């Protein structure tokens, strides 16, 4: 069943463009759970498009985040991971991406706890890290190898927002790795080559995030010296 078959009820919740409380009530009380599970990926995309189109105010961000969380807790994690990560697009402003991070954390944890093969779990982890890093690279951050402290960025850096994003990314990474390792058998845990291959991707991701943090520190120090 597609979202279109539930169009009447769904569009009622969209009637008031900035009333995200009505949308929240729809997903909590009115929607059929089987429809939610089947169409979760589509709902993520529709809701994000709705939030972007109608310029969701800061006061409504928590409500929208709660809606995404409801969807992530009830949808198919294997499908949702694609639906959520495709929203980590440089064209999407950071405040909207941030409200998806709790949902991403839920989905990633469920995938690591699932009965999927270890190969699939590692693929999901790698795909997640790649998307998080790709978006971080778009946040008006100077490239490390080309960084020149004597030159001003075209746009002002918003250090606290970028720092918050990096911290949330690291939290997701820690959670995924912890749950994945807990799901391993004792034989797998004793396999040094296997463990090295599992932690290689997270270690690379941590290095990328630390590099971003070091750039923030350099920029902050440069700003202080220029005061």
N, CA and C atoms as a LAMMPS dump frame, in Angstrom:
ITEM: TIMESTEP
0
ITEM: NUMBER OF ATOMS
681
ITEM: BOX BOUNDS ff ff ff
-5.0000000000000000e+02 5.0000000000000000e+02
-5.0000000000000000e+02 5.0000000000000000e+02
-5.0000000000000000e+02 5.0000000000000000e+02
ITEM: ATOMS id mol type element x y z
1 1 1 N 0.848 -1.193 0
2 1 2 C 0 0 0
3 1 3 C 0.882 1.24 0
4 2 1 N 0.558 2.206 -0.831
5 2 2 C 1.352 3.424 -0.92
6 2 3 C 0.751 4.511 -0.054
7 3 1 N 1.513 5.594 0.135
8 3 2 C 1.019 6.723 0.911
9 3 3 C -0.239 7.298 0.276
10 4 1 N -0.337 7.244 -1.072
11 4 2 C -1.477 7.823 -1.776
12 4 3 C -2.8 7.214 -1.329
13 5 1 N -2.805 5.921 -0.978
14 5 2 C -4.033 5.259 -0.57
15 5 3 C -4.511 5.763 0.786
16 6 1 N -3.639 6.388 1.521
17 6 2 C -4.025 6.959 2.808
18 6 3 C -4.019 8.485 2.716
19 7 1 N -4.185 8.986 1.491
20 7 2 C -3.981 10.4 1.2
21 7 3 C -4.932 11.301 1.972
22 8 1 N -6.209 10.927 2.079
23 8 2 C -7.195 11.8 2.716
24 8 3 C -6.807 12.129 4.145
25 9 1 N -6.533 11.087 4.952
26 9 2 C -6.167 11.314 6.348
27 9 3 C -4.836 12.048 6.463
28 10 1 N -3.908 11.674 5.596
29 10 2 C -2.579 12.268 5.663
30 10 3 C -2.628 13.756 5.333
31 11 1 N -3.377 14.127 4.299
32 11 2 C -3.445 15.526 3.889
33 11 3 C -4.222 16.382 4.887
34 12 1 N -5.126 15.768 5.627
35 12 2 C -5.825 16.517 6.673
36 12 3 C -4.822 17.066 7.681
37 13 1 N -3.836 16.253 7.998
38 13 2 C -2.819 16.67 8.96
39 13 3 C -1.922 17.762 8.397
40 14 1 N -1.875 17.873 7.065
41 14 2 C -1.053 18.89 6.419
42 14 3 C -1.838 20.17 6.128
43 15 1 N -3.129 20.164 6.409
44 15 2 C -3.982 21.282 5.996
45 15 3 C -3.491 22.604 6.568
46 16 1 N -3.181 22.606 7.854
47 16 2 C -2.632 23.809 8.482
48 16 3 C -1.118 23.733 8.342
49 17 1 N -0.559 24.554 7.486
50 17 2 C 0.827 24.406 7.064
51 17 3 C 1.829 24.413 8.207
52 18 1 N 1.573 25.21 9.249
53 18 2 C 2.561 25.305 10.319
54 18 3 C 2.108 24.61 11.601
55 19 1 N 1.037 23.822 11.518
56 19 2 C 0.54 23.137 12.702
57 19 3 C 1.134 21.735 12.775
58 20 1 N 2.36 21.638 13.247
59 20 2 C 3.013 20.344 13.326
60 20 3 C 2.476 19.51 14.486
61 21 1 N 1.779 20.153 15.426
62 21 2 C 1.146 19.405 16.505
63 21 3 C 0.063 18.49 15.945
64 22 1 N -0.66 18.976 14.94
65 22 2 C -1.688 18.16 14.296
66 22 3 C -1.051 16.957 13.599
67 23 1 N 0.081 17.181 12.968
68 23 2 C 0.8 16.08 12.337
69 23 3 C 1.259 15.068 13.379
70 24 1 N 1.73 15.574 14.506
71 24 2 C 2.192 14.693 15.58
72 24 3 C 1.043 13.822 16.079
73 25 1 N -0.118 14.427 16.286
74 25 2 C -1.286 13.673 16.744
75 25 3 C -1.69 12.614 15.729
76 26 1 N -1.536 12.953 14.454
77 26 2 C -1.881 12.002 13.393
78 26 3 C -1.017 10.749 13.496
79 27 1 N 0.283 10.935 13.662
80 27 2 C 1.187 9.788 13.714
81 27 3 C 1.098 9.037 15.039
82 28 1 N 0.664 9.712 16.095
83 28 2 C 0.55 9.058 17.397
84 28 3 C -0.777 8.312 17.541
85 29 1 N -1.874 8.939 17.09
86 29 2 C -3.201 8.425 17.413
87 29 3 C -3.985 7.86 16.231
88 30 1 N -3.777 8.406 15.034
89 30 2 C -4.687 8.101 13.938
90 30 3 C -4.159 7.103 12.916
91 31 1 N -2.879 7.124 12.657
92 31 2 C -2.349 6.311 11.572
93 31 3 C -2.371 4.83 11.923
94 32 1 N -2.698 4.019 10.95
95 32 2 C -2.659 2.572 11.11
96 32 3 C -1.196 2.132 11.178
97 33 1 N -0.849 1.346 12.197
98 33 2 C 0.548 0.966 12.408
99 33 3 C 1.134 0.187 11.236
100 34 1 N 0.306 -0.623 10.583
101 34 2 C 0.812 -1.379 9.436
102 34 3 C 1.166 -0.44 8.286
103 35 1 N 0.371 0.625 8.125
104 35 2 C 0.66 1.614 7.082
105 35 3 C 1.926 2.392 7.427
106 36 1 N 2.077 2.701 8.711
107 36 2 C 3.271 3.426 9.138
108 36 3 C 4.517 2.598 8.87
109 37 1 N 4.462 1.325 9.202
110 37 2 C 5.625 0.468 8.992
111 37 3 C 5.937 0.305 7.513
112 38 1 N 4.889 0.169 6.711
113 38 2 C 5.08 -0.072 5.285
114 38 3 C 5.567 1.167 4.537
115 39 1 N 5.142 2.352 4.994
116 39 2 C 5.431 3.584 4.258
117 39 3 C 6.389 4.519 4.988
118 40 1 N 7.099 4.011 5.983
119 40 2 C 7.938 4.86 6.826
120 40 3 C 8.943 5.678 6.018
121 41 1 N 9.603 5.036 5.057
122 41 2 C 10.598 5.733 4.242
123 41 3 C 9.955 6.931 3.538
124 42 1 N 8.762 6.732 2.961
125 42 2 C 8.084 7.81 2.249
126 42 3 C 7.665 8.926 3.196
127 43 1 N 7.233 8.56 4.398
128 43 2 C 6.815 9.575 5.362
129 43 3 C 7.992 10.459 5.78
130 44 1 N 9.165 9.857 5.932
131 44 2 C 10.355 10.639 6.272
132 44 3 C 10.597 11.707 5.21
133 45 1 N 10.553 11.305 3.956
134 45 2 C 10.796 12.227 2.848
135 45 3 C 9.721 13.311 2.773
136 46 1 N 8.451 12.915 2.928
137 46 2 C 7.352 13.875 2.854
138 46 3 C 7.415 14.9 3.984
139 47 1 N 7.706 14.427 5.183
140 47 2 C 7.758 15.333 6.33
141 47 3 C 8.933 16.302 6.238
142 48 1 N 10.072 15.819 5.77
143 48 2 C 11.214 16.711 5.622
144 48 3 C 10.926 17.76 4.548
145 49 1 N 10.309 17.342 3.451
146 49 2 C 9.945 18.295 2.4
147 49 3 C 8.958 19.329 2.933
148 50 1 N 8.015 18.872 3.754
149 50 2 C 7.023 19.769 4.348
150 50 3 C 7.702 20.773 5.279
151 51 1 N 8.643 20.298 6.086
152 51 2 C 9.351 21.175 7.023
153 51 3 C 10.183 22.217 6.277
154 52 1 N 10.82 21.805 5.181
155 52 2 C 11.624 22.747 4.397
156 52 3 C 10.742 23.763 3.679
157 53 1 N 9.645 23.289 3.125
158 53 2 C 8.774 24.162 2.338
159 53 3 C 8.105 25.227 3.186
160 54 1 N 7.72 24.866 4.411
161 54 2 C 6.964 25.791 5.248
162 54 3 C 7.803 26.426 6.355
163 55 1 N 9.128 26.319 6.223
164 55 2 C 10.025 27.023 7.139
165 55 3 C 9.625 26.805 8.601
166 56 1 N 9.694 25.553 9.038
167 56 2 C 9.307 25.22 10.403
168 56 3 C 10.048 26.121 11.393
169 57 1 N 9.289 26.698 12.317
170 57 2 C 9.887 27.607 13.298
171 57 3 C 10.624 26.806 14.365
172 58 1 N 11.521 27.481 15.08
173 58 2 C 12.325 26.802 16.094
174 58 3 C 11.459 26.152 17.171
175 59 1 N 10.321 26.796 17.487
176 59 2 C 9.447 26.27 18.533
177 59 3 C 8.832 24.924 18.143
178 60 1 N 8.738 24.661 16.844
179 60 2 C 8.113 23.418 16.373
180 60 3 C 9.128 22.316 16.081
181 61 1 N 10.416 22.631 16.195
182 61 2 C 11.439 21.651 15.843
183 61 3 C 11.34 20.384 16.69
184 62 1 N 11.086 20.545 17.996
185 62 2 C 10.998 19.377 18.869
186 62 3 C 9.82 18.492 18.48
187 63 1 N 8.708 19.122 18.088
188 63 2 C 7.541 18.352 17.656
189 63 3 C 7.851 17.546 16.407
190 64 1 N 8.527 18.176 15.451
191 64 2 C 8.899 17.475 14.222
192 64 3 C 9.879 16.346 14.536
193 65 1 N 10.819 16.605 15.438
194 65 2 C 11.77 15.565 15.843
195 65 3 C 11.037 14.375 16.45
196 66 1 N 10.018 14.648 17.263
197 66 2 C 9.236 13.572 17.878
198 66 3 C 8.505 12.744 16.822
199 67 1 N 8.018 13.413 15.771
200 67 2 C 7.339 12.691 14.691
201 67 3 C 8.316 11.742 14.006
202 68 1 N 9.503 12.246 13.695
203 68 2 C 10.515 11.403 13.064
204 68 3 C 10.858 10.204 13.958
205 69 1 N 10.92 10.442 15.265
206 69 2 C 11.254 9.365 16.191
207 69 3 C 10.178 8.289 16.195
208 70 1 N 8.911 8.711 16.177
209 70 2 C 7.802 7.752 16.118
210 70 3 C 7.915 6.888 14.865
211 71 1 N 8.221 7.527 13.746
212 71 2 C 8.359 6.792 12.487
213 71 3 C 9.522 5.805 12.568
214 72 1 N 10.652 6.254 13.107
215 72 2 C 11.844 5.398 13.161
216 72 3 C 11.653 4.217 14.103
217 73 1 N 10.857 4.401 15.137
218 73 2 C 10.625 3.321 16.102
219 73 3 C 9.667 2.262 15.566
220 74 1 N 8.864 2.624 14.571
221 74 2 C 7.844 1.702 14.072
222 74 3 C 8.078 1.229 12.64
223 75 1 N 8.992 1.876 11.932
224 75 2 C 9.231 1.519 10.541
225 75 3 C 10.248 0.41 10.381
226 76 1 N 10.426 -0.016 9.14
227 76 2 C 11.408 -1.037 8.8
228 76 3 C 12.794 -0.397 8.792
229 77 1 N 13.648 -0.812 9.726
230 77 2 C 14.957 -0.18 9.883
231 77 3 C 15.804 -0.297 8.622
232 78 1 N 15.703 -1.418 7.928
233 78 2 C 16.523 -1.643 6.728
234 78 3 C 16.173 -0.643 5.634
235 79 1 N 14.9 -0.248 5.551
236 79 2 C 14.481 0.748 4.57
237 79 3 C 14.703 2.165 5.091
238 80 1 N 14.455 2.355 6.382
239 80 2 C 14.56 3.693 6.956
240 80 3 C 15.971 4.259 6.896
241 81 1 N 16.977 3.393 7.003
242 81 2 C 18.35 3.89 6.991
243 81 3 C 18.631 4.648 5.697
244 82 1 N 18.058 4.166 4.581
245 82 2 C 18.236 4.855 3.301
246 82 3 C 17.418 6.145 3.266
247 83 1 N 16.178 6.079 3.774
248 83 2 C 15.317 7.256 3.766
249 83 3 C 15.853 8.392 4.607
250 84 1 N 16.481 8.048 5.73
251 84 2 C 17.029 9.08 6.613
252 84 3 C 18.337 9.641 6.063
253 85 1 N 19.229 8.765 5.641
254 85 2 C 20.542 9.233 5.188
255 85 3 C 20.457 10.084 3.929
256 86 1 N 19.445 9.861 3.097
257 86 2 C 19.327 10.688 1.898
258 86 3 C 18.968 12.131 2.241
259 87 1 N 18.523 12.369 3.476
260 87 2 C 18.215 13.731 3.913
261 87 3 C 19.466 14.49 4.364
262 88 1 N 20.582 13.766 4.542
263 88 2 C 21.832 14.423 4.933
264 88 3 C 22.478 15.01 3.677
265 89 1 N 21.752 15.95 3.115
266 89 2 C 22.125 16.606 1.865
267 89 3 C 22.615 18.015 2.193
268 90 1 N 23.716 18.465 1.601
269 90 2 C 24.213 19.818 1.876
270 90 3 C 23.189 20.918 1.631
271 91 1 N 22.155 20.628 0.826
272 91 2 C 21.124 21.622 0.56
273 91 3 C 20.137 21.756 1.72
274 92 1 N 20.175 20.813 2.66
275 92 2 C 19.275 20.847 3.817
276 92 3 C 19.988 21.556 4.965
277 93 1 N 19.339 22.549 5.553
278 93 2 C 19.985 23.311 6.615
279 93 3 C 20.22 22.449 7.854
280 94 1 N 21.242 22.81 8.607
281 94 2 C 21.703 21.999 9.729
282 94 3 C 20.621 21.769 10.773
283 95 1 N 19.819 22.771 11.077
284 95 2 C 18.827 22.616 12.142
285 95 3 C 17.796 21.547 11.8
286 96 1 N 17.535 21.314 10.505
287 96 2 C 16.614 20.255 10.109
288 96 3 C 17.298 18.895 10.111
289 97 1 N 18.562 18.867 9.727
290 97 2 C 19.313 17.61 9.774
291 97 3 C 19.447 17.137 11.22
292 98 1 N 19.665 18.075 12.13
293 98 2 C 19.865 17.716 13.538
294 98 3 C 18.659 17.006 14.142
295 99 1 N 17.449 17.389 13.728
296 99 2 C 16.27 16.753 14.323
297 99 3 C 16.064 15.336 13.789
298 100 1 N 16.845 14.948 12.786
299 100 2 C 16.798 13.574 12.284
300 100 3 C 17.79 12.662 13
301 101 1 N 18.757 13.247 13.683
302 101 2 C 19.822 12.446 14.293
303 101 3 C 19.298 11.461 15.344
304 102 1 N 18.362 11.849 16.24
305 102 2 C 17.822 10.847 17.177
306 102 3 C 17.166 9.668 16.461
307 103 1 N 16.463 9.946 15.363
308 103 2 C 15.839 8.867 14.588
309 103 3 C 16.896 7.984 13.944
310 104 1 N 17.944 8.608 13.432
311 104 2 C 19.041 7.837 12.841
312 104 3 C 19.671 6.93 13.89
313 105 1 N 19.823 7.438 15.1
314 105 2 C 20.404 6.645 16.179
315 105 3 C 19.54 5.425 16.493
316 106 1 N 18.215 5.623 16.531
317 106 2 C 17.29 4.515 16.788
318 106 3 C 17.408 3.453 15.707
319 107 1 N 17.4 3.895 14.452
320 107 2 C 17.458 2.965 13.322
321 107 3 C 18.786 2.209 13.3
322 108 1 N 19.882 2.924 13.532
323 108 2 C 21.201 2.282 13.522
324 108 3 C 21.316 1.238 14.631
325 109 1 N 20.807 1.568 15.809
326 109 2 C 20.84 0.616 16.92
327 109 3 C 20.034 -0.631 16.592
328 110 1 N 18.852 -0.437 16.007
329 110 2 C 18.012 -1.579 15.632
330 110 3 C 18.697 -2.455 14.587
331 111 1 N 19.405 -1.829 13.657
332 111 2 C 20.107 -2.6 12.632
333 111 3 C 21.246 -3.413 13.234
334 112 1 N 21.962 -2.82 14.182
335 112 2 C 23.073 -3.534 14.807
336 112 3 C 22.575 -4.68 15.689
337 113 1 N 21.341 -4.571 16.198
338 113 2 C 20.754 -5.619 17.038
339 113 3 C 20.053 -6.698 16.214
340 114 1 N 19.861 -6.437 14.94
341 114 2 C 19.07 -7.326 14.094
342 114 3 C 19.8 -8.638 13.809
343 115 1 N 19.107 -9.511 13.101
344 115 2 C 19.692 -10.795 12.703
345 115 3 C 20.382 -10.719 11.35
346 116 1 N 20.61 -9.504 10.87
347 116 2 C 21.331 -9.347 9.613
348 116 3 C 22.734 -9.932 9.735
349 117 1 N 23.323 -10.258 8.611
350 117 2 C 24.679 -10.786 8.626
351 117 3 C 25.655 -9.703 9.085
352 118 1 N 26.788 -10.13 9.577
353 118 2 C 27.814 -9.183 10.014
354 118 3 C 28.256 -8.308 8.849
355 119 1 N 28.305 -8.882 7.661
356 119 2 C 28.685 -8.121 6.471
357 119 3 C 27.704 -6.98 6.222
358 120 1 N 26.407 -7.264 6.339
359 120 2 C 25.392 -6.229 6.127
360 120 3 C 25.46 -5.15 7.204
361 121 1 N 25.713 -5.563 8.436
362 121 2 C 25.814 -4.593 9.527
363 121 3 C 26.999 -3.651 9.307
364 122 1 N 28.114 -4.214 8.887
365 122 2 C 29.294 -3.381 8.621
366 122 3 C 29.041 -2.443 7.446
367 123 1 N 28.286 -2.92 6.462
368 123 2 C 27.938 -2.068 5.321
369 123 3 C 27.066 -0.905 5.78
370 124 1 N 26.07 -1.185 6.621
371 124 2 C 25.195 -0.13 7.131
372 124 3 C 25.987 0.895 7.938
373 125 1 N 26.932 0.408 8.724
374 125 2 C 27.758 1.297 9.533
375 125 3 C 28.625 2.184 8.634
376 126 1 N 29.218 1.581 7.614
377 126 2 C 30.06 2.332 6.691
378 126 3 C 29.25 3.386 5.94
379 127 1 N 28.058 3.019 5.494
380 127 2 C 27.19 3.946 4.769
381 127 3 C 26.789 5.121 5.656
382 128 1 N 26.509 4.838 6.926
383 128 2 C 26.137 5.89 7.869
384 128 3 C 27.289 6.863 8.084
385 129 1 N 28.479 6.334 8.331
386 129 2 C 29.643 7.19 8.551
387 129 3 C 29.934 8.05 7.322
388 130 1 N 29.778 7.461 6.152
389 130 2 C 30.039 8.189 4.907
390 130 3 C 29.085 9.373 4.758
391 131 1 N 27.803 9.16 5.054
392 131 2 C 26.811 10.233 4.928
393 131 3 C 27.044 11.33 5.961
394 132 1 N 27.364 10.936 7.194
395 132 2 C 27.614 11.919 8.248
396 132 3 C 28.838 12.772 7.923
397 133 1 N 29.876 12.134 7.41
398 133 2 C 31.095 12.854 7.056
399 133 3 C 30.859 13.779 5.87
400 134 1 N 30.126 13.284 4.883
401 134 2 C 29.827 14.081 3.687
402 134 3 C 29.089 15.36 4.063
403 135 1 N 28.117 15.239 4.966
404 135 2 C 27.37 16.431 5.368
405 135 3 C 28.256 17.376 6.176
406 136 1 N 29.078 16.814 7.044
407 136 2 C 29.972 17.639 7.856
408 136 3 C 30.915 18.45 6.97
409 137 1 N 31.36 17.847 5.878
410 137 2 C 32.259 18.54 4.946
411 137 3 C 31.602 19.758 4.308
412 138 1 N 30.277 19.796 4.316
413 138 2 C 29.565 20.898 3.663
414 138 3 C 29.31 22.074 4.6
415 139 1 N 29.662 21.935 5.88
416 139 2 C 29.294 22.946 6.876
417 139 3 C 30.277 24.112 6.943
418 140 1 N 30.582 24.694 5.824
419 140 2 C 31.403 25.906 5.786
420 140 3 C 32.665 25.758 6.618
421 141 1 N 33.29 24.59 6.492
422 141 2 C 34.487 24.297 7.263
423 141 3 C 35.695 24.344 6.331
424 142 1 N 36.758 25.06 6.661
425 142 2 C 37.924 25.116 5.779
426 142 3 C 38.582 23.753 5.654
427 143 1 N 39.014 23.404 4.456
428 143 2 C 39.702 22.14 4.251
429 143 3 C 41.041 22.157 4.981
430 144 1 N 41.314 21.084 5.696
431 144 2 C 42.496 21.036 6.553
432 144 3 C 43.784 21.261 5.763
433 145 1 N 43.899 20.559 4.623
434 145 2 C 45.156 20.631 3.885
435 145 3 C 45.346 21.987 3.207
436 146 1 N 44.237 22.723 2.99
437 146 2 C 44.322 24.016 2.313
438 146 3 C 44.082 25.19 3.258
439 147 1 N 44.037 24.91 4.545
440 147 2 C 43.651 25.956 5.485
441 147 3 C 44.72 27.042 5.609
442 148 1 N 44.307 28.275 5.439
443 148 2 C 45.191 29.424 5.568
444 148 3 C 44.598 30.36 6.615
445 149 1 N 45.184 30.428 7.818
446 149 2 C 44.61 31.239 8.9
447 149 3 C 44.611 32.732 8.615
448 150 1 N 45.353 33.165 7.573
449 150 2 C 45.383 34.596 7.252
450 150 3 C 44.211 35.006 6.373
451 151 1 N 43.495 33.995 5.836
452 151 2 C 42.365 34.296 4.974
453 151 3 C 41.059 34.102 5.726
454 152 1 N 40.113 34.986 5.463
455 152 2 C 38.802 34.871 6.079
456 152 3 C 37.918 33.961 5.229
457 153 1 N 37.057 33.209 5.904
458 153 2 C 36.1 32.379 5.179
459 153 3 C 35.063 33.28 4.522
460 154 1 N 34.491 32.803 3.434
461 154 2 C 33.475 33.585 2.747
462 154 3 C 32.25 33.783 3.625
463 155 1 N 31.95 32.78 4.467
464 155 2 C 30.834 32.868 5.392
465 155 3 C 31.365 32.619 6.799
466 156 1 N 30.788 33.265 7.787
467 156 2 C 31.277 33.069 9.156
468 156 3 C 31.019 31.656 9.65
469 157 1 N 31.986 31.102 10.327
470 157 2 C 31.812 29.776 10.908
471 157 3 C 30.896 29.861 12.122
472 158 1 N 30.056 28.874 12.279
473 158 2 C 29.204 28.795 13.461
474 158 3 C 29.717 27.626 14.288
475 159 1 N 30.791 27.903 15.046
476 159 2 C 31.527 26.84 15.712
477 159 3 C 30.662 25.969 16.619
478 160 1 N 29.798 26.608 17.399
479 160 2 C 29.019 25.835 18.361
480 160 3 C 28.077 24.855 17.668
481 161 1 N 27.501 25.262 16.531
482 161 2 C 26.58 24.381 15.811
483 161 3 C 27.323 23.207 15.19
484 162 1 N 28.489 23.486 14.616
485 162 2 C 29.275 22.419 14.008
486 162 3 C 29.783 21.465 15.084
487 163 1 N 30.22 22.026 16.206
488 163 2 C 30.69 21.196 17.313
489 163 3 C 29.579 20.279 17.802
490 164 1 N 28.372 20.809 17.914
491 164 2 C 27.233 20.004 18.368
492 164 3 C 26.939 18.872 17.388
493 165 1 N 27.034 19.167 16.106
494 165 2 C 26.805 18.135 15.088
495 165 3 C 27.856 17.032 15.195
496 166 1 N 29.12 17.425 15.327
497 166 2 C 30.202 16.44 15.434
498 166 3 C 30.014 15.572 16.67
499 167 1 N 29.638 16.177 17.778
500 167 2 C 29.424 15.417 19.011
501 167 3 C 28.314 14.384 18.838
502 168 1 N 27.241 14.773 18.159
503 168 2 C 26.133 13.843 17.931
504 168 3 C 26.549 12.711 17.002
505 169 1 N 27.376 13.032 16.016
506 169 2 C 27.878 12.001 15.108
507 169 3 C 28.723 10.977 15.862
508 170 1 N 29.566 11.465 16.751
509 170 2 C 30.423 10.57 17.533
510 170 3 C 29.58 9.704 18.462
511 171 1 N 28.515 10.275 19.026
512 171 2 C 27.619 9.494 19.887
513 171 3 C 26.991 8.337 19.112
514 172 1 N 26.56 8.612 17.877
515 172 2 C 25.973 7.557 17.044
516 172 3 C 27.004 6.475 16.755
517 173 1 N 28.216 6.899 16.425
518 173 2 C 29.284 5.943 16.133
519 173 3 C 29.576 5.059 17.342
520 174 1 N 29.682 5.674 18.514
521 174 2 C 29.947 4.905 19.734
522 174 3 C 28.853 3.876 19.992
523 175 1 N 27.607 4.31 19.81
524 175 2 C 26.473 3.425 20.054
525 175 3 C 26.457 2.253 19.077
526 176 1 N 26.665 2.551 17.791
527 176 2 C 26.655 1.492 16.776
528 176 3 C 27.743 0.461 17.042
529 177 1 N 28.942 0.941 17.313
530 177 2 C 30.065 0.029 17.523
531 177 3 C 29.851 -0.817 18.769
532 178 1 N 29.348 -0.19 19.836
533 178 2 C 29.113 -0.915 21.082
534 178 3 C 28.08 -2.022 20.898
535 179 1 N 26.959 -1.697 20.253
536 179 2 C 25.898 -2.686 20.046
537 179 3 C 26.369 -3.794 19.112
538 180 1 N 27.124 -3.417 18.077
539 180 2 C 27.62 -4.416 17.131
540 180 3 C 28.547 -5.412 17.82
541 181 1 N 29.469 -4.914 18.625
542 181 2 C 30.418 -5.801 19.311
543 181 3 C 29.688 -6.71 20.299
544 182 1 N 28.669 -6.174 20.966
545 182 2 C 27.893 -6.991 21.898
546 182 3 C 27.165 -8.131 21.191
547 183 1 N 26.863 -7.939 19.908
548 183 2 C 26.13 -8.966 19.157
549 183 3 C 27.044 -10.072 18.635
550 184 1 N 28.354 -9.882 18.749
551 184 2 C 29.293 -10.881 18.24
552 184 3 C 29.383 -12.082 19.176
553 185 1 N 29.705 -13.209 18.605
554 185 2 C 29.942 -14.404 19.413
555 185 3 C 31.338 -14.317 20.021
556 186 1 N 31.603 -15.153 21.006
557 186 2 C 32.921 -15.158 21.631
558 186 3 C 34.003 -15.549 20.627
559 187 1 N 33.654 -16.45 19.721
560 187 2 C 34.613 -16.864 18.689
561 187 3 C 34.96 -15.682 17.792
562 188 1 N 33.943 -14.912 17.407
563 188 2 C 34.176 -13.745 16.552
564 188 3 C 35.009 -12.693 17.279
565 189 1 N 34.722 -12.497 18.563
566 189 2 C 35.471 -11.507 19.333
567 189 3 C 36.939 -11.889 19.489
568 190 1 N 37.223 -13.171 19.458
569 190 2 C 38.606 -13.634 19.619
570 190 3 C 39.38 -13.629 18.301
571 191 1 N 38.684 -13.339 17.209
572 191 2 C 39.322 -13.293 15.889
573 191 3 C 39.903 -11.892 15.678
574 192 1 N 41.213 -11.759 15.829
575 192 2 C 41.854 -10.448 15.766
576 192 3 C 41.671 -9.781 14.404
577 193 1 N 41.796 -10.556 13.342
578 193 2 C 41.631 -9.984 12.001
579 193 3 C 40.215 -9.448 11.798
580 194 1 N 39.244 -10.191 12.291
581 194 2 C 37.855 -9.761 12.167
582 194 3 C 37.618 -8.479 12.957
583 195 1 N 38.121 -8.44 14.184
584 195 2 C 37.926 -7.265 15.026
585 195 3 C 38.611 -6.039 14.426
586 196 1 N 39.785 -6.245 13.849
587 196 2 C 40.49 -5.131 13.213
588 196 3 C 39.691 -4.58 12.036
589 197 1 N 39.091 -5.475 11.26
590 197 2 C 38.305 -5.027 10.106
591 197 3 C 37.041 -4.297 10.549
592 198 1 N 36.475 -4.715 11.688
593 198 2 C 35.253 -4.082 12.19
594 198 3 C 35.531 -2.669 12.696
595 199 1 N 36.613 -2.501 13.437
596 199 2 C 36.891 -1.194 14.047
597 199 3 C 37.594 -0.238 13.087
598 200 1 N 38.047 -0.734 11.934
599 200 2 C 38.773 0.129 10.993
600 200 3 C 37.91 1.299 10.53
601 201 1 N 36.658 1.021 10.183
602 201 2 C 35.761 2.072 9.693
603 201 3 C 35.456 3.111 10.775
604 202 1 N 35.082 2.686 11.994
605 202 2 C 34.858 3.675 13.053
606 202 3 C 36.105 4.508 13.358
607 203 1 N 37.281 3.875 13.354
608 203 2 C 38.509 4.62 13.634
609 203 3 C 38.752 5.692 12.578
610 204 1 N 38.515 5.34 11.328
611 204 2 C 38.66 6.31 10.247
612 204 3 C 37.672 7.458 10.424
613 205 1 N 36.46 7.11 10.838
614 205 2 C 35.429 8.127 11.063
615 205 3 C 35.83 9.051 12.209
616 206 1 N 36.331 8.483 13.308
617 206 2 C 36.769 9.297 14.442
618 206 3 C 37.874 10.262 14.018
619 207 1 N 38.786 9.783 13.197
620 207 2 C 39.877 10.647 12.725
621 207 3 C 39.332 11.825 11.921
622 208 1 N 38.336 11.549 11.08
623 208 2 C 37.719 12.62 10.294
624 208 3 C 37.061 13.654 11.197
625 209 1 N 36.345 13.177 12.209
626 209 2 C 35.665 14.096 13.115
627 209 3 C 36.669 14.902 13.946
628 210 1 N 37.748 14.253 14.379
629 210 2 C 38.776 14.965 15.141
630 210 3 C 39.451 16.024 14.282
631 211 1 N 39.607 15.716 13.004
632 211 2 C 40.192 16.692 12.092
633 211 3 C 39.307 17.928 12.008
634 212 1 N 37.993 17.7 11.956
635 212 2 C 37.066 18.839 11.918
636 212 3 C 37.157 19.659 13.2
637 213 1 N 37.246 18.968 14.326
638 213 2 C 37.353 19.673 15.601
639 213 3 C 38.646 20.477 15.677
640 214 1 N 39.724 19.916 15.148
641 214 2 C 40.995 20.636 15.178
642 214 3 C 40.917 21.902 14.336
643 215 1 N 40.158 21.859 13.257
644 215 2 C 39.989 23.045 12.421
645 215 3 C 39.204 24.121 13.163
646 216 1 N 38.222 23.684 13.928
647 216 2 C 37.455 24.639 14.726
648 216 3 C 38.357 25.304 15.75
649 217 1 N 39.208 24.512 16.389
650 217 2 C 40.114 25.064 17.39
651 217 3 C 41.071 26.074 16.769
652 218 1 N 41.583 25.736 15.577
653 218 2 C 42.485 26.651 14.883
654 218 3 C 41.771 27.951 14.57
655 219 1 N 40.536 27.83 14.079
656 219 2 C 39.781 29.018 13.717
657 219 3 C 39.472 29.863 14.948
658 220 1 N 39.091 29.203 16.058
659 220 2 C 38.781 29.942 17.275
660 220 3 C 40.012 30.668 17.792
661 221 1 N 41.175 29.977 17.742
662 221 2 C 42.402 30.591 18.216
663 221 3 C 42.758 31.794 17.354
664 222 1 N 42.573 31.649 16.047
665 222 2 C 42.861 32.738 15.127
666 222 3 C 41.953 33.93 15.401
667 223 1 N 40.684 33.641 15.712
668 223 2 C 39.74 34.708 16.012
669 223 3 C 40.144 35.441 17.287
670 224 1 N 40.599 34.672 18.282
671 224 2 C 41.011 35.283 19.548
672 224 3 C 42.238 36.174 19.345
673 225 1 N 43.175 35.685 18.526
674 225 2 C 44.398 36.444 18.3
675 225 3 C 44.145 37.741 17.542
676 226 1 N 43.054 37.754 16.771
677 226 2 C 42.763 38.942 15.976
678 226 3 C 41.955 39.973 16.743
679 227 1 N 41.511 39.598 17.958
680 227 2 C 40.696 40.526 18.753
681 227 3 C 41.567 41.633 19.361
